[in-house]
């Protein structure tokens, strides 16, 4: 279909992050820090998800 982002790799490339780091962020494997929360919010905004926290 070609809709972006279609994969974690698309997200990683968009933000200049590594694929494993994006995977850990998405699956909640990172420490709960201000930086982590900021990255998750940025990713949610990029993919069009409303994060309710």
C-alpha distance matrix in Angstrom:
0.0 3.8 5.7 9.1 11.0 9.1 12.4 16.1 16.2 14.1 16.7 19.5 18.7 18.5 21.8 23.5 24.0 24.1 21.6 24.5 25.7 22.4 22.5 26.1 25.5 22.8 24.9 28.1 29.9 31.2 34.5 34.5 35.4 34.9 32.7 30.5 30.3 29.4 26.5 25.1 25.5 23.7 20.7 20.7 20.9 18.0 15.6 17.2 19.4 23.0 25.3 28.4 31.2
3.8 0.0 3.8 6.3 8.6 7.6 10.8 14.2 13.8 11.2 14.0 16.7 15.4 15.1 18.7 20.1 21.1 21.4 19.3 22.6 23.5 20.4 20.9 24.5 23.8 21.5 24.0 27.0 28.7 29.6 32.8 32.9 33.5 32.8 30.3 28.4 28.4 27.2 24.2 23.3 23.6 21.4 18.6 19.1 19.0 15.8 13.9 16.0 18.6 22.3 24.4 27.8 30.4
5.7 3.8 0.0 3.8 6.2 6.1 9.8 13.0 13.3 10.3 12.2 15.4 14.7 13.6 16.9 19.0 19.9 20.6 18.6 21.7 22.1 18.7 19.4 22.8 21.6 19.2 22.0 24.7 26.7 27.4 30.5 30.3 30.8 29.9 27.7 25.8 25.4 24.2 21.5 20.3 20.3 18.3 15.6 15.7 15.5 12.5 10.5 12.3 14.9 18.6 20.9 24.2 26.9
9.1 6.3 3.8 0.0 2.9 4.9 7.9 10.3 10.5 7.1 8.6 11.9 11.2 9.9 13.1 15.3 16.2 17.2 15.5 18.8 18.9 15.5 16.7 20.0 18.6 16.6 19.7 22.2 24.0 24.4 27.4 27.3 27.6 26.7 24.2 22.5 22.3 20.9 18.1 17.3 17.4 15.1 12.5 13.2 13.0 9.6 8.2 10.8 13.5 17.1 19.0 22.6 24.9
11.0 8.6 6.2 2.9 0.0 3.8 5.7 7.6 8.4 5.3 6.1 9.6 9.8 8.7 11.4 13.7 14.0 15.0 13.1 16.1 16.1 12.7 13.9 17.1 15.7 13.8 16.9 19.3 21.1 21.5 24.6 24.5 24.9 24.2 21.8 19.8 19.8 18.7 15.7 14.7 15.3 13.1 10.1 11.1 11.5 8.2 6.5 9.8 12.0 15.6 17.1 20.7 22.8
9.1 7.6 6.1 4.9 3.8 0.0 3.8 7.2 8.2 6.4 8.2 11.2 11.6 11.6 14.2 16.0 15.8 15.8 13.2 16.0 16.8 13.4 13.6 17.1 16.4 14.0 16.5 19.5 21.1 22.2 25.5 25.7 26.6 26.4 24.0 21.6 21.8 21.2 18.0 16.7 17.7 16.1 12.6 13.3 14.5 11.5 9.0 12.1 13.5 17.3 18.6 22.1 24.2
12.4 10.8 9.8 7.9 5.7 3.8 0.0 3.8 5.2 5.2 6.7 8.8 10.1 10.9 12.9 14.2 13.3 12.7 9.7 12.3 13.4 10.3 10.2 13.9 13.7 11.5 13.8 16.9 18.1 19.2 22.7 23.4 24.4 24.6 22.0 19.5 20.2 19.9 16.4 15.2 17.1 15.5 11.9 13.2 15.1 12.3 10.2 13.6 14.4 18.1 18.6 22.0 23.6
16.1 14.2 13.0 10.3 7.6 7.2 3.8 0.0 3.8 5.4 5.1 6.2 8.7 9.9 10.8 11.9 10.2 9.5 6.5 8.9 9.7 6.5 6.7 10.4 10.3 8.7 11.1 14.0 14.8 15.7 19.2 20.1 21.0 21.4 18.7 16.2 17.3 17.1 13.5 12.6 15.0 13.6 10.0 12.0 14.3 11.8 10.4 14.0 14.3 17.6 17.4 20.7 21.8
16.2 13.8 13.3 10.5 8.4 8.2 5.2 3.8 0.0 3.8 5.3 4.9 6.1 8.5 10.0 10.1 9.0 8.0 5.5 9.0 10.2 8.0 8.9 12.4 12.7 12.0 14.3 16.9 17.2 17.7 21.2 22.4 22.9 23.1 20.0 18.0 19.5 18.9 15.1 15.0 17.3 15.2 12.1 14.7 16.3 13.3 12.6 16.4 17.3 20.6 20.6 24.1 25.0
14.1 11.2 10.3 7.1 5.3 6.4 5.2 5.4 3.8 0.0 3.8 5.5 5.2 6.2 8.8 9.8 10.0 10.4 8.7 12.3 12.7 10.0 11.5 14.9 14.3 13.3 16.2 18.6 19.5 19.7 22.9 23.6 23.8 23.4 20.4 18.6 19.6 18.4 14.9 14.9 16.3 13.8 10.9 13.3 14.2 10.7 10.3 14.0 15.6 19.0 19.6 23.3 24.7
16.7 14.0 12.2 8.6 6.1 8.2 6.7 5.1 5.3 3.8 0.0 3.8 5.5 5.1 6.4 8.4 8.0 9.2 8.1 11.2 10.5 7.4 9.8 12.6 11.2 10.6 13.9 15.8 16.9 16.7 19.7 20.1 20.1 19.7 16.8 15.0 15.9 14.6 11.1 11.1 12.7 10.2 7.3 10.1 11.2 8.2 8.3 12.1 13.3 16.3 16.5 20.2 21.3
19.5 16.7 15.4 11.9 9.6 11.2 8.8 6.2 4.9 5.5 3.8 0.0 3.8 5.5 5.5 5.7 4.6 5.6 5.4 8.7 8.1 6.1 9.0 11.5 10.8 11.3 14.2 15.8 16.1 15.5 18.6 19.5 19.3 19.2 15.9 14.4 16.1 14.9 11.1 12.1 14.2 11.7 9.4 12.8 14.0 11.3 12.0 15.6 16.5 19.3 18.9 22.5 23.0
18.7 15.4 14.7 11.2 9.8 11.6 10.1 8.7 6.1 5.2 5.5 3.8 0.0 3.8 5.5 5.0 6.3 7.7 8.1 11.8 11.5 9.9 12.6 15.2 14.6 14.9 18.0 19.6 19.8 19.2 22.1 23.0 22.4 21.9 18.4 17.5 19.1 17.3 13.8 15.1 16.6 13.5 11.7 15.0 15.4 12.2 13.2 16.8 18.5 21.4 21.5 25.2 26.0
18.5 15.1 13.6 9.9 8.7 11.6 10.9 9.9 8.5 6.2 5.1 5.5 3.8 0.0 3.8 5.7 7.8 10.3 10.8 14.2 13.1 10.9 14.0 16.4 14.8 15.0 18.5 19.8 20.6 19.7 22.3 22.5 21.7 20.6 17.4 16.7 17.6 15.4 12.2 13.6 14.3 10.8 9.5 12.7 12.4 9.1 10.9 14.2 16.2 18.9 19.3 23.1 24.1
21.8 18.7 16.9 13.1 11.4 14.2 12.9 10.8 10.0 8.8 6.4 5.5 5.5 3.8 0.0 3.8 5.5 8.9 10.3 13.0 11.1 9.5 13.1 14.6 12.8 13.8 17.3 18.0 18.6 17.0 19.3 19.5 18.4 17.2 13.8 13.5 14.8 12.4 9.3 11.4 12.4 9.0 8.5 12.2 12.1 9.7 12.0 15.0 16.4 18.5 18.3 21.9 22.4
23.5 20.1 19.0 15.3 13.7 16.0 14.2 11.9 10.1 9.8 8.4 5.7 5.0 5.7 3.8 0.0 3.8 6.9 9.4 12.1 10.6 10.1 13.6 15.1 14.1 15.6 18.6 19.3 19.2 17.6 20.0 20.8 19.6 18.8 15.1 15.0 17.0 14.9 11.7 14.1 15.6 12.5 11.9 15.6 15.9 13.4 15.4 18.6 19.9 22.1 21.7 25.2 25.4
24.0 21.1 19.9 16.2 14.0 15.8 13.3 10.2 9.0 10.0 8.0 4.6 6.3 7.8 5.5 3.8 0.0 3.8 6.5 8.6 6.8 6.9 10.3 11.5 10.9 12.8 15.4 16.1 15.6 14.2 16.8 18.0 17.2 17.1 13.4 12.7 15.1 13.7 10.2 12.4 14.7 12.3 11.1 14.9 16.0 13.9 15.3 18.7 19.2 21.4 20.5 23.8 23.6
24.1 21.4 20.6 17.2 15.0 15.8 12.7 9.5 8.0 10.4 9.2 5.6 7.7 10.3 8.9 6.9 3.8 0.0 3.8 5.5 5.3 6.4 8.7 10.1 10.8 12.5 14.5 15.6 14.5 13.7 16.8 18.7 18.4 19.0 15.5 14.2 17.0 16.3 12.7 14.2 17.0 15.1 13.3 16.8 18.5 16.3 17.0 20.6 20.8 23.2 22.1 25.3 25.1
21.6 19.3 18.6 15.5 13.1 13.2 9.7 6.5 5.5 8.7 8.1 5.4 8.1 10.8 10.3 9.4 6.5 3.8 0.0 3.9 5.4 5.2 6.2 8.7 9.9 10.6 12.3 14.2 13.4 13.7 17.2 19.0 19.5 20.3 17.1 15.1 17.5 17.3 13.5 14.0 17.0 15.5 12.9 15.9 18.0 15.7 15.6 19.2 19.3 22.0 21.0 24.2 24.4
24.5 22.6 21.7 18.8 16.1 16.0 12.3 8.9 9.0 12.3 11.2 8.7 11.8 14.2 13.0 12.1 8.6 5.5 3.9 0.0 3.8 5.5 5.0 6.2 8.7 9.9 10.6 12.1 10.5 11.1 14.6 17.0 17.9 19.4 16.5 14.1 16.9 17.4 13.9 14.2 17.7 16.9 14.4 17.1 19.8 18.1 17.8 21.2 20.6 22.9 21.4 24.2 23.8
25.7 23.5 22.1 18.9 16.1 16.8 13.4 9.7 10.2 12.7 10.5 8.1 11.5 13.1 11.1 10.6 6.8 5.3 5.4 3.8 0.0 3.8 5.4 5.1 6.2 8.7 10.0 10.6 9.2 8.6 11.9 14.0 14.4 15.7 12.7 10.5 13.4 13.8 10.5 11.2 14.7 14.0 12.1 15.0 17.5 16.3 16.6 19.7 19.0 21.0 19.1 21.9 21.2
22.4 20.4 18.7 15.5 12.7 13.4 10.3 6.5 8.0 10.0 7.4 6.1 9.9 10.9 9.5 10.1 6.9 6.4 5.2 5.5 3.8 0.0 3.8 5.4 5.0 6.2 8.6 9.9 10.0 9.8 13.2 14.4 15.1 15.9 13.0 10.4 12.5 12.7 9.1 9.0 12.3 11.5 8.9 11.7 14.3 12.9 12.9 16.1 15.5 17.7 16.3 19.3 19.2
22.5 20.9 19.4 16.7 13.9 13.6 10.2 6.7 8.9 11.5 9.8 9.0 12.6 14.0 13.1 13.6 10.3 8.7 6.2 5.0 5.4 3.8 0.0 3.8 5.4 5.2 6.2 8.5 8.3 9.6 13.4 15.0 16.5 17.9 15.6 12.4 14.3 15.4 12.0 11.0 14.5 14.4 11.4 13.3 16.5 15.3 14.3 17.4 16.3 18.6 17.0 19.7 19.6
26.1 24.5 22.8 20.0 17.1 17.1 13.9 10.4 12.4 14.9 12.6 11.5 15.2 16.4 14.6 15.1 11.5 10.1 8.7 6.2 5.1 5.4 3.8 0.0 3.8 5.5 5.3 6.0 4.8 6.0 9.8 11.8 13.5 15.5 13.5 10.2 12.5 14.2 11.4 10.5 14.3 14.8 12.5 14.3 17.6 17.1 16.5 19.1 17.6 19.2 16.9 19.2 18.4
25.5 23.8 21.6 18.6 15.7 16.4 13.7 10.3 12.7 14.3 11.2 10.8 14.6 14.8 12.8 14.1 10.9 10.8 9.9 8.7 6.2 5.0 5.4 3.8 0.0 3.8 5.6 5.3 6.2 5.8 9.1 9.9 11.3 12.6 10.8 7.3 9.0 10.6 7.9 6.7 10.5 11.3 9.3 11.0 14.2 14.1 13.9 16.2 14.6 15.9 13.6 16.0 15.2
22.8 21.5 19.2 16.6 13.8 14.0 11.5 8.7 12.0 13.3 10.6 11.3 14.9 15.0 13.8 15.6 12.8 12.5 10.6 9.9 8.7 6.2 5.2 5.5 3.8 0.0 3.8 5.6 7.8 8.9 12.0 12.4 14.2 15.3 13.8 10.2 10.9 12.5 9.9 7.4 10.7 11.6 8.8 9.6 13.2 13.0 11.9 14.1 12.2 13.9 12.0 14.5 14.5
24.9 24.0 22.0 19.7 16.9 16.5 13.8 11.1 14.3 16.2 13.9 14.2 18.0 18.5 17.3 18.6 15.4 14.5 12.3 10.6 10.0 8.6 6.2 5.3 5.6 3.8 0.0 3.8 5.7 8.3 11.4 12.3 14.9 16.8 15.7 12.0 12.8 15.2 12.9 10.4 13.8 15.2 12.6 12.9 16.7 16.7 15.3 17.2 14.9 16.4 14.1 15.9 15.4
28.1 27.0 24.7 22.2 19.3 19.5 16.9 14.0 16.9 18.6 15.8 15.8 19.6 19.8 18.0 19.3 16.1 15.6 14.2 12.1 10.6 9.9 8.5 6.0 5.3 5.6 3.8 0.0 3.8 5.6 8.0 8.6 11.6 13.8 13.3 9.5 10.4 13.4 11.8 9.6 12.9 14.9 13.1 13.4 17.0 17.7 16.9 18.5 15.9 16.5 13.5 14.8 13.6
29.9 28.7 26.7 24.0 21.1 21.1 18.1 14.8 17.2 19.5 16.9 16.1 19.8 20.6 18.6 19.2 15.6 14.5 13.4 10.5 9.2 10.0 8.3 4.8 6.2 7.8 5.7 3.8 0.0 3.8 6.8 9.0 11.8 14.6 13.7 10.2 12.2 15.0 13.2 11.9 15.5 17.0 15.3 16.4 19.8 20.1 19.5 21.5 19.2 20.1 17.1 18.5 16.9
31.2 29.6 27.4 24.4 21.5 22.2 19.2 15.7 17.7 19.7 16.7 15.5 19.2 19.7 17.0 17.6 14.2 13.7 13.7 11.1 8.6 9.8 9.6 6.0 5.8 8.9 8.3 5.6 3.8 0.0 3.8 6.4 8.4 11.2 10.2 7.1 9.7 12.3 10.9 10.4 13.9 15.3 14.4 15.9 18.9 19.4 19.5 21.5 19.4 19.9 16.9 18.3 16.4
34.5 32.8 30.5 27.4 24.6 25.5 22.7 19.2 21.2 22.9 19.7 18.6 22.1 22.3 19.3 20.0 16.8 16.8 17.2 14.6 11.9 13.2 13.4 9.8 9.1 12.0 11.4 8.0 6.8 3.8 0.0 3.8 5.8 9.4 9.4 7.2 9.4 12.3 12.0 11.9 14.8 16.7 16.5 17.7 20.4 21.5 21.9 23.5 21.2 21.1 17.7 18.6 16.0
34.5 32.9 30.3 27.3 24.5 25.7 23.4 20.1 22.4 23.6 20.1 19.5 23.0 22.5 19.5 20.8 18.0 18.7 19.0 17.0 14.0 14.4 15.0 11.8 9.9 12.4 12.3 8.6 9.0 6.4 3.8 0.0 3.8 7.0 8.3 6.2 6.9 10.3 11.1 10.5 12.7 15.2 15.5 16.1 18.7 20.3 20.9 21.9 19.4 18.7 15.1 15.6 12.7
35.4 33.5 30.8 27.6 24.9 26.6 24.4 21.0 22.9 23.8 20.1 19.3 22.4 21.7 18.4 19.6 17.2 18.4 19.5 17.9 14.4 15.1 16.5 13.5 11.3 14.2 14.9 11.6 11.8 8.4 5.8 3.8 0.0 3.8 5.4 5.2 6.3 8.6 10.0 10.7 12.3 14.3 15.5 16.5 18.4 20.0 21.3 22.3 20.3 19.5 16.2 17.0 14.2
34.9 32.8 29.9 26.7 24.2 26.4 24.6 21.4 23.1 23.4 19.7 19.2 21.9 20.6 17.2 18.8 17.1 19.0 20.3 19.4 15.7 15.9 17.9 15.5 12.6 15.3 16.8 13.8 14.6 11.2 9.4 7.0 3.8 0.0 3.8 5.5 5.2 6.1 8.7 10.0 10.6 12.3 14.3 15.3 16.5 18.4 20.2 20.9 19.2 18.2 15.2 16.2 13.6
32.7 30.3 27.7 24.2 21.8 24.0 22.0 18.7 20.0 20.4 16.8 15.9 18.4 17.4 13.8 15.1 13.4 15.5 17.1 16.5 12.7 13.0 15.6 13.5 10.8 13.8 15.7 13.3 13.7 10.2 9.4 8.3 5.4 3.8 0.0 3.8 5.5 5.0 6.2 8.6 9.9 10.5 12.3 14.2 15.4 16.5 18.5 19.8 18.6 18.3 15.7 17.5 15.5
30.5 28.4 25.8 22.5 19.8 21.6 19.5 16.2 18.0 18.6 15.0 14.4 17.5 16.7 13.5 15.0 12.7 14.2 15.1 14.1 10.5 10.4 12.4 10.2 7.3 10.2 12.0 9.5 10.2 7.1 7.2 6.2 5.2 5.5 3.8 0.0 3.8 5.4 5.2 6.2 8.6 9.9 10.6 12.2 14.2 15.3 16.6 18.0 16.5 16.4 13.6 15.4 13.6
30.3 28.4 25.4 22.3 19.8 21.8 20.2 17.3 19.5 19.6 15.9 16.1 19.1 17.6 14.8 17.0 15.1 17.0 17.5 16.9 13.4 12.5 14.3 12.5 9.0 10.9 12.8 10.4 12.2 9.7 9.4 6.9 6.3 5.2 5.5 3.8 0.0 3.8 5.5 5.1 6.1 8.6 9.9 10.5 12.2 14.2 15.5 16.1 14.3 13.5 10.5 12.1 10.2
29.4 27.2 24.2 20.9 18.7 21.2 19.9 17.1 18.9 18.4 14.6 14.9 17.3 15.4 12.4 14.9 13.7 16.3 17.3 17.4 13.8 12.7 15.4 14.2 10.6 12.5 15.2 13.4 15.0 12.3 12.3 10.3 8.6 6.1 5.0 5.4 3.8 0.0 3.8 5.5 5.1 6.2 8.7 9.9 10.6 12.3 14.4 15.2 14.2 13.7 11.5 13.7 12.5
26.5 24.2 21.5 18.1 15.7 18.0 16.4 13.5 15.1 14.9 11.1 11.1 13.8 12.2 9.3 11.7 10.2 12.7 13.5 13.9 10.5 9.1 12.0 11.4 7.9 9.9 12.9 11.8 13.2 10.9 12.0 11.1 10.0 8.7 6.2 5.2 5.5 3.8 0.0 3.8 5.4 5.0 6.2 8.6 9.9 10.5 12.4 14.0 13.3 13.9 12.0 14.9 14.2
25.1 23.3 20.3 17.3 14.7 16.7 15.2 12.6 15.0 14.9 11.1 12.1 15.1 13.6 11.4 14.1 12.4 14.2 14.0 14.2 11.2 9.0 11.0 10.5 6.7 7.4 10.4 9.6 11.9 10.4 11.9 10.5 10.7 10.0 8.6 6.2 5.1 5.5 3.8 0.0 3.8 5.4 5.1 6.1 8.6 9.8 10.6 11.9 10.4 10.9 8.7 11.7 11.3
25.5 23.6 20.3 17.4 15.3 17.7 17.1 15.0 17.3 16.3 12.7 14.2 16.6 14.3 12.4 15.6 14.7 17.0 17.0 17.7 14.7 12.3 14.5 14.3 10.5 10.7 13.8 12.9 15.5 13.9 14.8 12.7 12.3 10.6 9.9 8.6 6.1 5.1 5.4 3.8 0.0 3.8 5.5 5.1 6.1 8.6 10.0 10.3 9.1 8.8 7.1 10.2 10.3
23.7 21.4 18.3 15.1 13.1 16.1 15.5 13.6 15.2 13.8 10.2 11.7 13.5 10.8 9.0 12.5 12.3 15.1 15.5 16.9 14.0 11.5 14.4 14.8 11.3 11.6 15.2 14.9 17.0 15.3 16.7 15.2 14.3 12.3 10.5 9.9 8.6 6.2 5.0 5.4 3.8 0.0 3.8 5.5 5.2 6.2 8.8 9.9 10.0 10.8 10.2 13.6 14.1
20.7 18.6 15.6 12.5 10.1 12.6 11.9 10.0 12.1 10.9 7.3 9.4 11.7 9.5 8.5 11.9 11.1 13.3 12.9 14.4 12.1 8.9 11.4 12.5 9.3 8.8 12.6 13.1 15.3 14.4 16.5 15.5 15.5 14.3 12.3 10.6 9.9 8.7 6.2 5.1 5.5 3.8 0.0 3.8 5.4 5.0 6.2 8.4 8.4 10.3 10.0 13.7 14.6
20.7 19.1 15.7 13.2 11.1 13.3 13.2 12.0 14.7 13.3 10.1 12.8 15.0 12.7 12.2 15.6 14.9 16.8 15.9 17.1 15.0 11.7 13.3 14.3 11.0 9.6 12.9 13.4 16.4 15.9 17.7 16.1 16.5 15.3 14.2 12.2 10.5 9.9 8.6 6.1 5.1 5.5 3.8 0.0 3.8 5.4 5.3 5.9 4.9 6.6 6.7 10.5 12.1
20.9 19.0 15.5 13.0 11.5 14.5 15.1 14.3 16.3 14.2 11.2 14.0 15.4 12.4 12.1 15.9 16.0 18.5 18.0 19.8 17.5 14.3 16.5 17.6 14.2 13.2 16.7 17.0 19.8 18.9 20.4 18.7 18.4 16.5 15.4 14.2 12.2 10.6 9.9 8.6 6.1 5.2 5.4 3.8 0.0 3.8 5.6 5.1 6.1 7.2 8.5 12.1 13.9
18.0 15.8 12.5 9.6 8.2 11.5 12.3 11.8 13.3 10.7 8.2 11.3 12.2 9.1 9.7 13.4 13.9 16.3 15.7 18.1 16.3 12.9 15.3 17.1 14.1 13.0 16.7 17.7 20.1 19.4 21.5 20.3 20.0 18.4 16.5 15.3 14.2 12.3 10.5 9.8 8.6 6.2 5.0 5.4 3.8 0.0 3.8 5.5 7.8 10.2 11.6 15.3 17.2
15.6 13.9 10.5 8.2 6.5 9.0 10.2 10.4 12.6 10.3 8.3 12.0 13.2 10.9 12.0 15.4 15.3 17.0 15.6 17.8 16.6 12.9 14.3 16.5 13.9 11.9 15.3 16.9 19.5 19.5 21.9 20.9 21.3 20.2 18.5 16.6 15.5 14.4 12.4 10.6 10.0 8.8 6.2 5.3 5.6 3.8 0.0 3.8 5.8 9.2 10.9 14.6 16.9
17.2 16.0 12.3 10.8 9.8 12.1 13.6 14.0 16.4 14.0 12.1 15.6 16.8 14.2 15.0 18.6 18.7 20.6 19.2 21.2 19.7 16.1 17.4 19.1 16.2 14.1 17.2 18.5 21.5 21.5 23.5 21.9 22.3 20.9 19.8 18.0 16.1 15.2 14.0 11.9 10.3 9.9 8.4 5.9 5.1 5.5 3.8 0.0 3.8 6.6 9.4 12.7 15.6
19.4 18.6 14.9 13.5 12.0 13.5 14.4 14.3 17.3 15.6 13.3 16.5 18.5 16.2 16.4 19.9 19.2 20.8 19.3 20.6 19.0 15.5 16.3 17.6 14.6 12.2 14.9 15.9 19.2 19.4 21.2 19.4 20.3 19.2 18.6 16.5 14.3 14.2 13.3 10.4 9.1 10.0 8.4 4.9 6.1 7.8 5.8 3.8 0.0 3.8 6.1 9.3 12.3
23.0 22.3 18.6 17.1 15.6 17.3 18.1 17.6 20.6 19.0 16.3 19.3 21.4 18.9 18.5 22.1 21.4 23.2 22.0 22.9 21.0 17.7 18.6 19.2 15.9 13.9 16.4 16.5 20.1 19.9 21.1 18.7 19.5 18.2 18.3 16.4 13.5 13.7 13.9 10.9 8.8 10.8 10.3 6.6 7.2 10.2 9.2 6.6 3.8 0.0 3.8 6.3 9.5
25.3 24.4 20.9 19.0 17.1 18.6 18.6 17.4 20.6 19.6 16.5 18.9 21.5 19.3 18.3 21.7 20.5 22.1 21.0 21.4 19.1 16.3 17.0 16.9 13.6 12.0 14.1 13.5 17.1 16.9 17.7 15.1 16.2 15.2 15.7 13.6 10.5 11.5 12.0 8.7 7.1 10.2 10.0 6.7 8.5 11.6 10.9 9.4 6.1 3.8 0.0 3.8 6.2
28.4 27.8 24.2 22.6 20.7 22.1 22.0 20.7 24.1 23.3 20.2 22.5 25.2 23.1 21.9 25.2 23.8 25.3 24.2 24.2 21.9 19.3 19.7 19.2 16.0 14.5 15.9 14.8 18.5 18.3 18.6 15.6 17.0 16.2 17.5 15.4 12.1 13.7 14.9 11.7 10.2 13.6 13.7 10.5 12.1 15.3 14.6 12.7 9.3 6.3 3.8 0.0 3.8
31.2 30.4 26.9 24.9 22.8 24.2 23.6 21.8 25.0 24.7 21.3 23.0 26.0 24.1 22.4 25.4 23.6 25.1 24.4 23.8 21.2 19.2 19.6 18.4 15.2 14.5 15.4 13.6 16.9 16.4 16.0 12.7 14.2 13.6 15.5 13.6 10.2 12.5 14.2 11.3 10.3 14.1 14.6 12.1 13.9 17.2 16.9 15.6 12.3 9.5 6.2 3.8 0.0
